[in-house]
Amino acid sequence: GSADYSDGDIHKNDYKWMQFNLMGAFDELPGESSHDYLEMEFGGRSGIFDLYGYVDVFNLASDKGSDKVGDPKIFMKFAPRMSIDGLTGKDLSFGPVQELYVATLFEWDGTDYKTNPFSVNNQKVGIGSDVMVPWFGKVGVNLYGTYQGNQKDWNGFQISTNWFKPFYFFENGSFISYQGYIDYQFGMKEKYSSASNGGAMFNGIYWHSDRFAVGYGLKGYKDVYGIKDSDALKSTGFGHYVAVLE
C-alpha cells in the first residue's frame, strides 16, 4: 500500500544499499564512444529522505586507445527526494500514486567550465512520485526544471522514470530482471541546445544472485542532451552495455 506516515514513525521504511558495477560501453552516444568504467551505485531511505545516486570512474586502466582519453575521469549523479507525505504526516496517496516528493537531481563531472567548455554542472528540481504500474510494480516518476549551474540559467524540463522488475525466478533463488530508466528533456533554449528536446531510454536485462549480477543493456537515444543528431556528432541511435555487479 501507500507509504503511510500518519503514525509519526518516519523511519519505519528505512533501508540502504550499495553496489559496484564494472561496465563496458559500446557506441555510447553522443559520439559513439566505447570505453570501460566502474560505477559505484547507492541508494536508500532515511526518514523523509529517499536517495539514489552513482559515481562513474572512466577508463580504469588509463588506456591510451580508450575513447575517454582526455575526458573528465568522473561523472556523478545524486538524486535526493524529500517525501511530502513524510513532511506533512499525511497520506497523500491517490489512485496508483503511492507517495509524493520534492525531487532534486544533481549532475556533475568534476570539471570547471573555465577549463572544460563541456563541463557538466546541472541542478534539477521539481515534483516526484512513486507510482504503481501494472506488471512493473513501483515506478519512480519525476518532473524537474533544469538549472545549468555553469550558465547560471534555467533551460527547460526533464521527465524521468525508473523501474526494477524481477520477472523470472530460478529454484536457487536467483532471478532475471528487466530494469532501466527514461530521461527525456524538453523545452530547451536555442542558445544552449541545438535540439529543443531529446533523451534516452535504458533497457537492461540482468541476472541477479545473492552475491553478484551480470547484465546487458540496450540504450536508445534521440537527440540526447539536446544535441541535434548530425554527421559531425551522432546523438540518435543505440548503444550497448555489459555489466558485472558485485
C-alpha positions in Angstrom: 0.0 0.0 0.0 0.9 3.6 0.3 3.7 5.0 2.5 1.5 6.0 5.4 3.5 8.1 8.0 0.4 9.3 9.9 1.6 7.2 12.9 4.6 9.5 13.3 7.2 6.8 12.7 9.0 8.2 9.7 11.9 5.8 10.0 9.9 2.6 9.7 10.7 2.2 6.0 14.4 3.0 6.3 17.0 0.9 4.3 20.2 1.4 2.4 22.1 -0.4 -0.3 25.3 -0.1 -2.4 26.8 -2.0 -5.2 29.9 -1.9 -7.5 29.3 -2.3 -11.3 32.1 -3.0 -13.8 30.7 -1.7 -17.1 31.7 -1.9 -20.7 30.1 0.7 -23.1 29.9 0.2 -26.8 28.9 3.0 -29.2 27.6 5.2 -26.4 26.1 8.4 -27.6 26.7 11.2 -28.3 29.7 10.5 -30.4 29.8 6.6 -30.5 32.2 6.3 -27.5 33.4 2.8 -26.5 35.1 2.5 -23.1 35.1 0.8 -19.7 34.1 2.3 -16.3 33.5 1.5 -12.7 30.1 2.6 -11.3 29.6 2.8 -7.6 25.8 2.9 -7.1 23.9 3.6 -3.9 20.5 4.4 -2.5 18.1 4.1 0.3 15.7 5.8 2.6 16.2 7.7 5.9 13.0 9.2 7.3 11.5 11.6 4.9 14.5 11.4 2.5 14.8 9.0 -0.4 18.2 8.8 -2.2 19.5 7.3 -5.4 23.0 8.1 -6.8 26.1 6.8 -8.6 29.7 7.8 -9.3 31.3 6.7 -12.5 35.1 6.4 -12.9 36.1 6.1 -16.6 38.9 4.3 -18.4 40.2 2.4 -15.3 43.5 1.3 -16.9 44.1 4.8 -18.4 44.4 3.0 -21.8 45.8 5.4 -24.5 43.4 3.8 -27.0 40.2 4.5 -25.0 37.6 6.8 -26.4 37.6 8.5 -22.9 41.3 9.7 -23.2 41.5 13.4 -22.2 37.9 13.4 -21.0 36.8 14.0 -17.4 37.7 11.0 -15.2 34.5 11.1 -13.1 30.7 11.6 -13.6 28.3 11.8 -10.6 24.6 11.8 -10.3 23.0 12.4 -7.0 19.1 12.3 -6.7 17.7 13.1 -3.2 13.9 13.3 -2.8 12.0 14.6 0.2 8.7 12.9 1.0 5.8 15.4 1.1 3.8 12.6 2.8 6.5 12.3 5.5 7.0 16.0 5.9 3.2 16.7 6.4 2.5 13.5 8.3 -0.4 12.9 5.9 -1.1 10.1 3.5 -1.2 11.8 0.1 -1.6 8.7 -2.0 -4.3 8.6 -4.6 -5.1 6.0 -7.3 -1.9 4.4 -8.4 0.3 7.2 -6.8 1.7 5.9 -3.6 3.8 8.9 -2.4 4.8 12.4 -3.5 8.2 14.1 -3.2 10.1 17.3 -3.7 12.5 15.8 -6.2 16.0 17.0 -6.9 18.8 15.8 -9.2 22.4 16.9 -9.3 24.8 16.0 -12.2 28.5 16.8 -12.0 31.6 15.7 -13.9 34.1 17.3 -11.5 35.4 19.8 -14.1 35.2 23.6 -14.2 33.7 25.4 -17.2 36.8 27.7 -17.3 39.0 24.7 -18.2 36.4 22.5 -19.9 33.8 24.1 -22.2 31.6 20.9 -21.9 31.7 20.8 -18.1 28.6 19.3 -16.6 27.1 21.1 -13.6 23.3 20.7 -13.5 20.8 21.1 -10.7 17.2 20.0 -11.3 14.2 20.4 -9.0 10.6 19.6 -9.2 7.9 17.1 -8.1 8.4 13.4 -7.8 6.2 10.3 -7.2 6.2 6.6 -6.7 3.5 5.1 -9.0 2.2 1.5 -9.0 2.2 0.4 -12.7 0.6 -2.9 -13.9 3.3 -5.6 -14.2 6.2 -3.2 -13.4 5.2 -2.6 -9.8 6.6 0.6 -8.2 8.0 3.1 -10.8 9.6 6.4 -9.9 8.2 9.3 -11.9 9.8 12.7 -11.6 9.4 16.0 -13.4 12.1 18.6 -13.0 13.1 22.1 -14.1 16.7 22.2 -15.2 19.1 24.8 -13.9 22.5 24.9 -15.6 25.0 25.9 -13.0 27.7 26.9 -15.4 25.4 29.2 -17.4 23.5 30.4 -14.3 20.3 29.9 -16.2 17.2 27.7 -16.4 17.0 25.6 -19.5 13.8 23.5 -20.0 12.5 20.5 -18.2 13.2 16.8 -17.7 10.9 13.9 -17.0 12.5 10.8 -15.6 11.2 7.3 -14.8 13.0 4.3 -13.4 12.0 0.7 -12.8 13.3 -2.7 -11.5 11.1 -5.7 -12.3 12.2 -9.3 -11.5 10.3 -11.4 -13.9 11.8 -14.9 -14.0 12.8 -16.8 -10.8 15.1 -19.9 -10.6 14.8 -22.6 -7.9 18.1 -21.5 -6.4 16.7 -18.0 -5.6 18.4 -16.2 -8.4 16.3 -14.2 -10.9 16.2 -12.3 -14.1 15.1 -8.7 -14.0 14.1 -6.0 -16.5 15.4 -2.8 -15.2 16.0 0.6 -16.6 15.1 4.3 -17.0 13.9 7.0 -19.3 15.3 10.5 -19.1 13.6 13.0 -21.5 14.4 16.7 -21.7 12.1 19.2 -23.4 11.6 23.0 -23.7 15.4 23.6 -24.0 16.6 27.0 -25.2 18.2 27.5 -28.6 21.2 29.3 -27.2 22.2 26.3 -25.1 20.8 23.3 -27.1 20.7 22.5 -30.9 17.6 20.4 -30.3 14.7 21.6 -28.0 14.0 18.1 -26.8 15.8 14.8 -26.6 16.5 11.9 -24.3 17.5 8.3 -23.7 15.9 5.0 -22.6 18.0 2.2 -20.9 16.6 -1.3 -21.2 18.6 -3.7 -19.0 18.2 -7.5 -18.7 20.1 -8.7 -15.6 20.6 -12.0 -13.9 20.9 -11.5 -10.1 22.1 -13.9 -7.4 22.7 -13.2 -3.8 26.3 -12.2 -4.4 26.5 -10.7 -7.8 24.8 -10.0 -11.1 25.6 -9.8 -14.8 23.6 -8.0 -17.4 23.2 -6.5 -20.8 21.7 -3.1 -21.5 20.4 -1.6 -24.8 20.2 2.2 -24.6 18.2 4.1 -27.2 19.0 7.8 -27.8 17.1 10.6 -29.6 19.0 14.0 -29.8 20.4 13.1 -26.4 21.2 16.1 -24.1 19.5 18.4 -26.6 22.3 17.8 -29.2 20.8 17.6 -32.7 21.9 14.4 -34.5 24.4 15.2 -37.2 27.2 13.6 -39.2 29.7 15.5 -37.1 28.2 14.3 -33.7 25.9 11.3 -33.7 23.3 11.7 -30.9 20.4 9.4 -32.2 20.7 5.7 -32.3 21.6 2.8 -30.0 24.4 2.0 -27.6 25.2 -1.3 -25.8 26.4 -2.0 -22.3 27.6 -5.1 -20.5 27.8 -5.1 -16.7 29.1 -7.3 -13.9 27.8 -6.2 -10.5 29.0 -7.0 -7.0 
